[in-house]
Amino acid sequence: MPRKQQGKLLPMVKFREIIRLHELGRNQTEIARSCSVARSTVQDYTRRADAKGLSYAKLCELSDSEAQVLLGKQTGAPVPAREIAFADVHKELSHKGVTLALLWQEGLDRGDWTLSYGQFCRRYNQWKGTQNLSMRQIHKPGDKLFVDYCGLTVPVLEPSSGAVTDAQIFVACLGASNYTYAEATESQAIAHWIGSHQRAIAFFGGVPAAIVPDNLKSGVTEPCRYEPGITRSYQDFAEHYGVAVIPARVRKPKDKSKVEKAVQTVERQILAPMRHQQFTSFTTLNDAIQKRLSVLNNRTMKGYGLSRRALFERTDQPALNPLPTYPFVLASWKSAKVNLDYHIEVSKHYYSVPYWFVGRTVEVKISEQFVEVFFDHRRIAAHPRSSACYRHSTLPDHMPPEHWAYKRQSKERFLAWAEQIGPATKKQVSAIFDKRTHEEQAFRSIKGVQRLATTHSPKRLELACHRANIFGMTGLRRLKAILKSHLDEVPIVPDDSETTVINHDNLRGQQYYS
C-alpha cells in the first residue's frame, strides 16, 4: 500500500517566523493567526525545534534544505531533481493506469529514493516545467526573412465562367523589424512560391542573409530535422540572390514564430475585414491587400513605440544586401535519358546532346526561353526552346562525323562548291541534278565529281566540264573519260564547214550518246 500523502511543506521563512515569535513568548493561537497557519502546525514545528535545540539564530544560519533535514521533514539528504530519471518517469506515465503514486512507491521499494511522495511530486513538476522551454530569439538586422502561407484563403470569382479560385495568401516578415509583406496567388506551386519570394524581396528593397520557410513541398524536398533538402528551382533562386535557405524544423513552429505571428496579424487585420468583399480578379484582391498592408506597417506597435515601417528603416533596411543586377528566371528541372539518336524529349520536342552521351541520364533545366542540359554538374548542351511538337532541334557539333557528313549533302551545298570551281563545273553539276528524278539520286555522282577535283585538279575539272558541256555530255563517266585521255588539254576547234543536216529516222545523232 502506498504511504499516506503528506501535506505541502511549510515555507522555511514562515517556520523561522514561528520560532522567532515562540522565542518572544507568543502563544500558539497568536502565532497561528500571525503566520496564517493551523495551531497544530505551530505546535508541531515548535516541538521539533525544541527537540533539536534549534534557535531562531541557528535557523537563520542554515539553508532551507538543511533545516528541513534537522526537523525531520525530509528524511536523508536532499536529492537533486537531476539525479532522478524523471524522463523515464514521464514515459511510464503514458501507460494506462500508471500514476505518480505508483511510480513513487516502486522507486521507494527499489531504494531509488527516500524522499516523500509530496517531495517526489513537487520535483517531478519542477522537472516538467523545465521542458520545452522557449528561448527568446534575438534577430539581427537584415539577417532572416520568415515566409509562410495563411491558413485562410480568399475566394476569387471569375465572372465569365463563374469558377471560384481559393487564393493562397503568402506572408513574409523580417525578423528585426516585423516589417510585413503579403500577397495573393493562385496556388502554392513552385512558380507562385518563388514568384512571391521575388516580389517580397523587391518590396523590401534588399536581400536578407537567410530565408526561413516552412516545409512546403514547393520549396523543401526532404523535410528532415537535421538535413532538410530543398528543390532544385528553389536552390537556383537562392544562388541567384546569394541567400541561404534554412527550413524550419518539422513540427517546430517556434523556429518561425515571427511569421506565425505575422500570419495571425494578416488574417485578423487584413483578411477578416475583407470577408464580405467580392473579388473578381487577383489584381483587385492584391490591390485591396496592399492598401490594408500599408496601414498595418505604418501603425505604431505596442511595446516598441514605433511602426513596423519606422523600425524597418532604422534596423533592417540598412543591413539588407543589394538586389541582383539581373532578374531571376524561373526554370524547372527534370531527368532524362539520352536516346540512341542522341536526343532528349522535352514537352514533345527533341533536343540534341553530344552523341557520346547516348544512354546516359542527364539533368535538364527548362525555362520559358531555353532548354539547358547538364551532366555531372556541367552544361553539355543549350537550345532555344521550341513549341513544335515531334520536331528535332539538332546542333551539328552533337552529331557523329558520319552523320554530319551525310547531313551536309544538299543540292545547294553541291552547287555552291561547283561555283567555286568554275561556271562550266556548275553547269555540269546542274545538268546532273536535272537528269535525276530526286535530287538525292545525284549525290553520289556529284561526290565522284568532287573527287576528280582532288585526283586531278580543279583547273582540269573545269576544262573537262567545259568540253563536256559543248558536246552535250553529262555525267561522271564522261568526265572521267575526258580526263583520262587528256582531252581537256586539247583545244576545241570550231567547225565552220557548211554541212547539210540530213533528217532521217535511222540517224541517231550525238544526242543519243549523251
C-alpha positions in Angstrom: 0.0 0.0 0.0 1.4 3.4 -0.8 2.2 5.7 2.1 -0.2 8.4 3.1 0.4 11.6 1.1 1.9 14.3 3.3 0.8 17.9 3.1 2.8 20.6 1.5 5.9 21.6 3.4 5.7 24.9 5.2 7.9 27.6 3.7 11.0 27.9 5.8 10.6 31.7 6.1 7.3 31.0 7.9 8.9 28.3 10.0 11.6 30.7 11.1 8.9 33.3 11.9 7.1 30.8 14.1 10.3 30.1 16.1 11.0 33.8 16.4 7.5 34.5 17.8 7.8 31.5 20.0 11.0 32.8 21.5 9.3 36.1 22.0 6.8 34.3 24.2 3.7 34.5 22.0 1.2 31.7 22.5 0.2 29.2 19.8 -3.0 31.0 18.9 -1.3 34.3 18.3 1.5 32.7 16.3 -1.0 30.7 14.2 -3.0 33.9 13.5 0.1 35.9 12.6 1.6 33.3 10.3 -1.8 32.1 8.8 -1.2 28.5 9.8 -3.1 26.0 11.9 -2.3 25.7 15.7 -1.3 22.1 15.1 1.3 23.3 12.7 2.7 25.7 15.2 2.7 23.0 17.9 4.4 20.5 15.5 7.2 22.9 14.4 7.9 24.3 17.9 8.2 20.8 19.3 10.6 19.7 16.6 12.7 22.8 17.1 12.9 22.3 20.8 13.8 18.6 20.3 16.7 19.5 18.1 17.8 22.6 20.0 17.2 24.8 17.1 17.0 28.5 18.0 15.9 31.3 15.6 19.5 32.5 15.3 20.8 29.0 14.4 17.9 28.5 11.9 19.0 31.7 10.1 22.5 30.2 9.6 21.1 27.0 8.0 19.8 26.6 4.5 16.2 25.6 3.9 17.1 22.0 3.0 19.5 21.6 6.0 16.8 22.9 8.3 14.2 20.5 6.9 16.6 17.6 7.4 17.2 18.6 11.1 13.5 19.0 11.6 12.8 15.5 10.2 10.6 17.0 7.5 13.0 15.4 4.9 14.5 12.0 5.5 18.1 11.9 4.3 20.0 14.4 2.3 18.1 16.3 -0.4 18.0 14.6 -3.7 18.5 17.0 -6.6 15.9 16.7 -9.4 18.6 15.9 -11.9 19.5 12.7 -10.0 16.1 11.2 -10.6 15.4 10.0 -14.1 12.2 12.0 -14.5 12.3 11.4 -18.2 11.7 7.7 -17.5 9.0 8.6 -15.0 7.3 10.8 -17.6 7.5 8.0 -20.2 6.0 5.5 -17.7 3.1 7.8 -17.0 2.0 7.4 -20.7 0.9 3.9 -19.9 -2.7 3.5 -18.9 -3.3 3.1 -15.2 0.2 4.3 -14.1 0.2 7.1 -11.6 2.9 9.1 -9.8 1.9 7.4 -6.5 2.6 4.0 -8.1 5.9 5.1 -9.5 7.0 6.7 -6.3 6.2 3.6 -4.3 8.0 1.4 -6.7 11.1 3.6 -6.6 10.9 3.6 -2.8 10.8 -0.2 -2.7 13.8 -0.4 -5.0 15.7 2.1 -2.9 16.0 4.6 -5.8 15.0 7.4 -3.4 14.0 8.1 0.1 12.0 11.4 -0.4 8.4 11.7 0.5 5.6 11.4 -2.0 4.9 15.1 -1.8 8.5 15.9 -2.5 8.5 13.4 -5.3 5.5 15.1 -6.9 7.0 18.6 -6.5 10.3 17.6 -8.0 8.6 15.9 -10.9 6.5 19.0 -11.6 9.6 21.2 -11.3 11.4 19.0 -13.9 8.3 19.0 -16.2 8.3 22.8 -16.0 11.8 23.0 -17.4 10.9 21.0 -20.5 10.1 22.6 -23.9 11.3 26.0 -22.7 11.1 28.8 -25.2 14.4 30.6 -25.9 13.9 34.3 -26.7 15.4 34.8 -30.1 17.5 37.9 -30.8 17.1 38.8 -34.5 20.0 40.7 -36.1 19.0 43.4 -38.6 18.8 42.1 -42.2 19.5 38.6 -41.1 16.4 36.5 -41.6 13.2 36.7 -43.7 10.4 34.3 -42.4 7.9 33.1 -45.0 4.7 31.1 -44.9 1.1 30.9 -46.1 -2.0 31.8 -44.2 -4.4 29.1 -43.2 -7.3 31.3 -44.5 -8.0 31.6 -48.3 -9.9 34.3 -50.2 -12.4 33.2 -52.9 -11.9 34.9 -56.3 -14.8 34.7 -58.7 -14.3 34.5 -62.5 -17.3 36.5 -63.9 -17.3 34.9 -67.3 -17.2 31.2 -66.2 -18.4 31.5 -62.7 -15.4 29.5 -61.5 -14.1 30.2 -58.0 -10.4 30.0 -57.1 -9.3 29.9 -53.5 -6.5 32.5 -53.4 -3.5 31.5 -51.3 -2.1 34.3 -49.1 1.7 34.5 -48.9 3.2 36.3 -45.9 6.8 37.4 -45.4 8.2 39.1 -42.3 11.7 40.4 -41.4 12.9 39.3 -38.0 14.3 42.5 -36.5 11.6 45.0 -37.5 8.5 42.8 -38.1 8.1 44.6 -41.4 5.5 42.5 -43.3 4.6 41.7 -46.9 1.5 39.8 -48.1 0.0 38.9 -51.5 -2.5 36.5 -53.0 -1.6 33.9 -55.6 -3.5 31.2 -57.4 -1.7 28.3 -55.7 1.3 27.2 -53.7 3.0 25.7 -56.7 6.7 26.3 -57.3 6.1 29.1 -59.8 3.9 31.1 -57.4 6.0 30.2 -54.4 9.2 31.6 -56.0 7.4 34.5 -57.6 6.1 35.6 -54.2 9.7 35.5 -52.9 10.8 37.7 -55.7 8.1 40.3 -55.2 8.6 40.2 -51.4 12.4 40.9 -51.8 11.6 43.7 -54.3 9.1 45.1 -51.7 11.8 45.2 -49.0 14.3 46.7 -51.5 17.1 44.4 -50.5 18.1 40.8 -49.9 18.3 39.2 -46.4 21.1 36.9 -45.3 18.7 33.9 -44.9 15.2 32.8 -45.6 13.3 30.6 -43.2 10.4 28.8 -44.9 8.0 26.1 -43.7 8.5 22.6 -45.0 6.3 23.3 -48.1 6.6 20.8 -50.9 7.3 23.6 -53.4 10.4 24.5 -51.5 11.5 21.5 -49.4 12.0 18.0 -50.9 13.1 16.2 -47.7 11.6 17.6 -44.5 14.3 16.4 -42.2 15.0 17.9 -38.8 18.8 17.9 -39.3 19.4 18.0 -43.1 16.4 19.2 -45.0 16.6 19.2 -48.8 15.3 22.0 -51.0 14.0 21.8 -54.5 16.4 22.5 -57.4 14.5 25.5 -58.6 14.4 26.9 -55.0 18.2 26.3 -54.8 18.7 28.2 -58.1 16.7 31.1 -56.6 18.9 31.1 -53.5 22.1 31.1 -55.5 20.9 33.9 -57.8 20.1 36.1 -54.8 23.0 35.0 -52.7 20.7 34.0 -49.8 20.8 30.9 -47.5 17.6 28.9 -47.2 17.1 27.4 -43.7 13.9 25.4 -43.5 12.2 25.3 -40.1 12.3 22.0 -38.2 9.4 19.7 -38.7 6.7 20.3 -36.1 8.7 23.2 -34.6 6.6 26.3 -35.1 8.7 28.3 -32.7 11.5 28.2 -35.3 9.4 30.6 -37.3 7.4 32.3 -34.6 7.9 35.7 -36.3 5.9 34.7 -39.4 3.4 32.7 -37.3 2.6 35.9 -35.5 2.6 37.8 -38.8 0.2 35.3 -40.4 -2.1 35.8 -37.4 -1.9 39.6 -37.8 -2.6 39.4 -41.6 -5.6 37.1 -41.0 -7.0 39.4 -38.3 -6.3 42.8 -39.6 -6.3 42.3 -43.4 -8.3 39.2 -44.4 -11.0 39.3 -41.7 -12.1 42.9 -42.5 -12.4 41.9 -46.2 -14.5 38.8 -45.6 -17.7 40.4 -47.1 -16.0 41.8 -50.2 -16.3 40.0 -53.5 -13.2 39.9 -55.7 -13.4 39.1 -59.4 -9.6 39.1 -60.2 -6.3 38.7 -58.4 -5.4 42.2 -59.3 -8.2 43.8 -57.4 -7.6 41.4 -54.5 -3.9 42.3 -54.2 -4.7 46.0 -54.5 -7.0 45.6 -51.5 -4.4 43.7 -49.6 -1.7 46.3 -50.3 -3.8 49.1 -49.1 -4.5 47.4 -45.7 -0.9 46.2 -45.6 0.3 49.8 -45.8 -1.9 50.7 -42.8 -0.6 47.7 -40.9 3.1 48.6 -41.4 2.5 52.3 -40.5 0.6 51.5 -37.3 2.5 52.0 -34.1 3.3 48.7 -32.3 2.7 48.4 -28.6 5.9 47.8 -26.7 8.0 49.4 -29.4 6.6 52.9 -29.7 7.4 52.7 -33.4 5.6 51.4 -36.5 6.9 48.5 -38.5 8.0 50.8 -41.3 9.9 53.1 -39.0 11.6 50.2 -37.3 12.4 48.7 -40.7 14.0 51.9 -41.9 16.1 52.0 -38.7 17.2 48.4 -38.4 16.6 46.0 -41.3 16.8 48.3 -44.3 20.4 49.5 -43.9 21.6 45.9 -43.3 20.0 44.3 -46.4 22.2 43.2 -49.3 21.6 44.9 -52.6 19.3 43.3 -55.2 21.0 41.4 -58.1 21.7 43.2 -61.3 19.7 40.7 -63.4 16.2 39.3 -62.6 15.9 35.7 -61.7 14.5 33.5 -64.5 12.4 30.6 -63.1 13.3 27.2 -64.5 12.1 23.7 -63.8 14.3 20.6 -63.7 13.8 17.0 -64.9 15.9 14.0 -65.5 16.1 12.4 -69.0 17.9 9.6 -70.7 19.7 10.3 -73.9 18.1 8.2 -76.7 20.1 6.3 -79.4 19.6 9.2 -81.8 21.4 11.5 -79.2 18.3 13.5 -78.4 16.2 14.0 -75.3 12.5 14.8 -75.2 11.1 17.9 -73.5 7.4 18.7 -73.9 7.1 16.6 -77.1 10.1 18.2 -78.7 13.5 16.6 -79.2 16.8 18.4 -78.4 20.2 17.1 -79.3 23.2 16.5 -77.0 26.7 15.3 -77.9 26.4 11.8 -79.3 28.9 10.3 -76.7 26.3 10.8 -74.0 23.9 8.2 -75.6 22.4 6.1 -72.8 23.4 8.5 -70.0 20.9 10.1 -67.7 21.2 13.9 -67.8 19.6 16.8 -65.9 17.5 19.2 -68.0 16.9 22.8 -67.0 13.7 24.1 -68.7 12.9 27.8 -68.7 10.5 29.8 -70.8 13.1 30.7 -73.4 15.8 28.0 -73.2 16.5 24.3 -72.6 19.8 23.5 -71.0 21.3 20.0 -70.5 23.7 19.2 -67.7 25.8 16.1 -66.9 28.0 15.8 -63.9 27.1 19.4 -62.9 28.5 20.7 -66.3 26.4 22.1 -69.1 26.7 20.0 -72.2 24.0 21.5 -74.5 21.8 24.6 -74.8 18.9 25.2 -77.2 16.3 27.8 -77.7 13.0 26.3 -76.5 10.7 25.2 -79.3 6.9 24.7 -79.1 6.9 22.5 -82.3 5.7 19.0 -81.3 7.6 15.9 -82.5 10.3 18.0 -84.3 14.0 18.0 -83.7 16.5 20.7 -82.7 19.9 19.3 -83.7 23.3 21.0 -83.5 26.0 19.9 -86.0 28.6 19.5 -83.2 26.4 17.0 -81.5 26.3 14.6 -84.5 28.7 11.7 -85.2 31.2 12.5 -88.0 29.4 10.1 -90.4 26.0 11.6 -89.7 27.3 15.1 -90.2 28.9 14.3 -93.5 25.6 12.9 -94.7 23.6 15.8 -93.3 25.8 18.3 -95.2 24.7 16.8 -98.5 22.3 19.1 -100.3 21.8 20.5 -103.7 22.6 24.0 -102.6 25.9 22.9 -101.0 26.9 21.0 -104.1 26.1 23.9 -106.4 28.0 26.3 -104.2 31.0 24.1 -104.4 30.7 23.8 -108.2 30.5 27.6 -108.5 33.8 27.9 -106.7 35.4 25.6 -109.3 34.0 27.5 -112.2 30.9 28.2 -114.3 31.4 25.1 -116.5 31.5 22.9 -113.5 28.4 24.5 -112.0 26.6 24.0 -115.4 27.7 20.3 -115.4 26.5 19.7 -111.8 23.2 21.4 -112.6 22.8 19.1 -115.6 23.4 16.0 -113.4 20.7 17.1 -111.0 18.3 17.8 -113.9 18.7 14.2 -115.2 17.6 12.7 -111.8 14.0 12.4 -110.6 15.0 13.0 -106.9 17.9 15.3 -106.1 19.4 12.8 -103.6 19.9 10.3 -106.5 22.6 12.7 -107.8 24.5 13.0 -104.6 26.8 10.0 -105.2 27.6 11.1 -108.8 28.5 14.6 -107.7 30.6 13.4 -104.8 32.5 11.5 -107.5 32.9 14.7 -109.5 34.3 16.3 -106.3 36.8 13.6 -106.1 38.0 14.3 -109.6 39.0 17.8 -108.5 41.2 16.1 -105.9 42.8 13.4 -108.0 43.4 15.7 -111.0 43.0 19.4 -110.3 40.1 22.0 -110.1 41.5 23.6 -113.3 41.4 20.3 -115.3 38.0 19.5 -114.0 36.7 22.9 -115.1 38.2 22.3 -118.6 36.7 18.8 -118.8 33.3 20.2 -117.8 33.6 22.9 -120.4 34.3 20.3 -123.1 31.5 18.0 -121.9 29.0 20.9 -121.9 29.9 21.9 -125.5 29.4 18.4 -126.8 26.2 17.9 -124.7 27.8 15.2 -122.5 26.6 14.8 -118.9 27.7 12.6 -116.1 30.7 11.3 -114.1 31.6 8.6 -116.6 32.0 11.2 -119.4 34.2 13.5 -117.3 36.4 10.6 -116.2 36.9 9.6 -119.9 37.9 13.2 -120.9 40.3 13.5 -118.0 41.9 10.0 -118.6 42.5 10.7 -122.3 43.6 14.3 -121.5 41.0 15.7 -123.9 40.6 18.5 -121.5 44.0 19.7 -122.7 43.1 19.6 -126.4 41.8 22.9 -127.8 38.3 22.8 -129.2 38.4 23.8 -132.9 35.1 25.2 -134.1 33.8 23.5 -137.4 33.0 26.3 -139.9 32.3 24.0 -142.8 28.9 24.1 -144.2 27.2 20.8 -143.9 23.8 19.7 -144.7 21.9 18.2 -141.9 20.0 15.1 -143.1 16.9 14.3 -141.1 16.1 10.6 -141.2 14.5 8.2 -138.7 17.5 5.9 -138.8 20.0 8.6 -137.9 20.5 8.8 -134.2 22.7 11.8 -133.9 25.1 12.8 -131.0 22.3 13.3 -128.5 21.7 9.6 -128.5 25.2 9.0 -126.9 24.9 11.7 -124.4 
